[in-house]
Amino acid sequence: MLAKRIQPMVFQARRLYVELMFQVMGRALQAVSEVDEKVQNEARALPDGFLFEMMVMPNGSKLIVEHTGQGRFRYHDDQAPRPVDLSIQFKHIAHAFLVLSFQEKTSVAFANDRMLVDGDISYAVRMTRVLNRLESFILPKLIAERAVKEYPADLHLPEKLISAARIYLKVATNFVETVRA
């Protein structure tokens, strides 16, 4: 009886968490593309105007970022200015929650058939590398090692701390600017 009452609250809490994480990740993708040269180099291989979407199926939370050129991303919240070029879709909110709460690696979720890729698979691999690099910066190493396929061996503490601080500052600034607008 109690479990039936709690279940909708758990679902709602997961939905809100996933929505918040998509907002943070979208802004953080924009920020890391302004801060990290390796992310910029990965992104330069994407066509200018390339739109990337990560979402929960069928009509759940989503994030959309655009490659604006020069290896930079621009966060579009959940509104695409045109059809997206690549969409990574979680099949259920529970699957998104596992990945976004760092309980399951993205590669494991894909292997377990918890997500779909709609678009060029080479771009999906490239965006996954960008996301892994972002997570390596903004998460403590212990958590990042659980979240990414391979933690970067060349990412040392001083670089990680400085980059993470710059990314978080840009994310916070973006949130404030969005609230004011």
KABEL-V267485 format. One record per residue. N is the residue number from 1. RES is the residue in one small letter. SS is DSSP state (~ for helix, > for strand, _ for the rest). NEAR is the number of other C-alpha atoms within 8 Angstrom. Layout:
# KABEL-V267485
N;RES;SS;NEAR + N;RES;SS;NEAR
This chain:
# KABEL-V267485
1;m;_;4 + 2;l;~;5 + 3;a;~;6 + 4;k;~;7 + 5;r;~;8 + 6;i;~;8 + 7;q;~;8 + 8;p;~;8 + 9;m;~;8 + 10;v;~;8 + 11;f;~;8 + 12;q;~;8 + 13;a;~;8 + 14;r;~;11 + 15;r;~;11 + 16;l;~;8 + 17;y;~;9 + 18;v;~;13 + 19;e;~;10 + 20;l;~;8 + 21;m;~;9 + 22;f;~;11 + 23;q;~;10 + 24;v;~;9 + 25;m;~;9 + 26;g;~;14 + 27;r;~;12 + 28;a;~;13 + 29;l;~;14 + 30;q;~;13 + 31;a;~;13 + 32;v;~;11 + 33;s;~;13 + 34;e;~;8 + 35;v;~;9 + 36;d;_;9 + 37;e;~;7 + 38;k;~;6 + 39;v;~;12 + 40;q;~;13 + 41;n;~;9 + 42;e;~;12 + 43;a;~;14 + 44;r;~;11 + 45;a;_;7 + 46;l;_;9 + 47;p;_;8 + 48;d;_;7 + 49;g;_;8 + 50;f;_;11 + 51;l;>;13 + 52;f;>;11 + 53;e;>;12 + 54;m;>;11 + 55;m;>;13 + 56;v;>;14 + 57;m;_;10 + 58;p;_;5 + 59;n;_;6 + 60;g;_;8 + 61;s;_;11 + 62;k;>;12 + 63;l;>;15 + 64;i;>;15 + 65;v;>;15 + 66;e;>;12 + 67;h;>;15 + 68;t;>;11 + 69;g;>;10 + 70;q;_;7 + 71;g;_;14 + 72;r;>;13 + 73;f;>;13 + 74;r;>;10 + 75;y;>;12 + 76;h;_;11 + 77;d;_;10 + 78;d;_;8 + 79;q;_;6 + 80;a;_;9 + 81;p;_;4 + 82;r;_;4 + 83;p;_;6 + 84;v;_;10 + 85;d;_;9 + 86;l;>;13 + 87;s;>;13 + 88;i;>;12 + 89;q;>;12 + 90;f;>;14 + 91;k;_;12 + 92;h;_;9 + 93;i;~;13 + 94;a;~;7 + 95;h;~;12 + 96;a;~;12 + 97;f;~;12 + 98;l;~;10 + 99;v;~;13 + 100;l;~;9 + 101;s;_;7 + 102;f;_;11 + 103;q;_;9 + 104;e;_;11 + 105;k;_;12 + 106;t;~;11 + 107;s;~;8 + 108;v;~;8 + 109;a;~;13 + 110;f;~;10 + 111;a;~;7 + 112;n;_;6 + 113;d;_;7 + 114;r;_;11 + 115;m;>;11 + 116;l;>;11 + 117;v;>;10 + 118;d;>;8 + 119;g;_;9 + 120;d;_;8 + 121;i;~;7 + 122;s;~;6 + 123;y;~;10 + 124;a;~;12 + 125;v;~;8 + 126;r;~;10 + 127;m;~;9 + 128;t;~;9 + 129;r;~;9 + 130;v;~;11 + 131;l;~;9 + 132;n;~;11 + 133;r;~;10 + 134;l;~;11 + 135;e;~;11 + 136;s;~;15 + 137;f;~;11 + 138;i;~;10 + 139;l;_;8 + 140;p;_;8 + 141;k;~;7 + 142;l;~;6 + 143;i;~;9 + 144;a;~;13 + 145;e;~;11 + 146;r;~;11 + 147;a;~;14 + 148;v;_;13 + 149;k;_;10 + 150;e;_;5 + 151;y;_;8 + 152;p;_;7 + 153;a;_;5 + 154;d;_;4 + 155;l;_;7 + 156;h;_;7 + 157;l;~;6 + 158;p;~;6 + 159;e;~;8 + 160;k;~;12 + 161;l;~;9 + 162;i;~;8 + 163;s;~;11 + 164;a;~;10 + 165;a;~;8 + 166;r;~;10 + 167;i;~;13 + 168;y;~;10 + 169;l;~;8 + 170;k;~;11 + 171;v;~;12 + 172;a;~;8 + 173;t;~;8 + 174;n;~;9 + 175;f;~;8 + 176;v;~;8 + 177;e;~;8 + 178;t;~;7 + 179;v;~;6 + 180;r;~;5 + 181;a;_;4
